């Protein structure tokens, strides 16, 4: 599966990536988000758990309140 990074948002010291891929099941582009914590970034990144945020609807963008909730998580 190939993905396209649509946007990088700096949040909580890490990066929130807004990503699109062509879904074979939906037969249209589908969106999901990946949060990379600060330890996963930089010149010597560490192996860390990654949070994949799957939207209920591929047509709804990630809202500000959802990004803030990810920051607190």
N, C-alpha and C positions, 0 to 999 in steps of 0.2 A: 504494500500500500504506500503510495507516495502522498505526501502532504505538502500544503502550501502554508507558510507562516504569514498570516495577514497583518498581525500587529504584535508588538512587544510592549507590555505595560510594566513599568517599574512599580512594584508594590511589595510592602513588607520586607524590603531589602533584597528581594528576589525578582524574578521575571515571570510575568503571566503571559503565555503565548496563546494567541487566538489563531486557531488552525482550521483549515478546510481540507477535506478529502472527497473524492468522488465515490459515493456509496453505491455499491453494486446492488444492495438490497433496496434502498430507497430510489435508486436510479436518478439521483440528483446530488449536488454538493451537500455535504453535511459538515457541521461545525462542532468543534470541541476545543477545550482549553486545557493547557498544561501549566501548572505552577512549578517553577524551578526555584527551590529555596536558595538563600545566599551561599550556602556551603557548596552548591553544585556549580557555582559560577567562579570566575576569576582565573588567575594564572595556574593555580594548583587545585582544581576541583576535586571534591571528595564524592564517594558513592553515597547517595542519600535516597530515601524514598521519594518518589515523584507522585504528585497528586494529579490525576486526570479528571477534569470536570466535564462531564457529558451533559449537554443541554437536553432538556426534554423535547424541545422543538428546534430543528435546525434553522428555523426562520427567525428565532429570537436571539438578539445579541446579548452578551454578558452585560448586565446592568451594574451601575456603580455600587449599589448595595451588596450585590453578590461578590464583587471584587473586594469590598471592605470585609465581608464575612470570611473570604479566603485569607485575608491578611491576618485576621484574628485567630484563625485555625492553627 
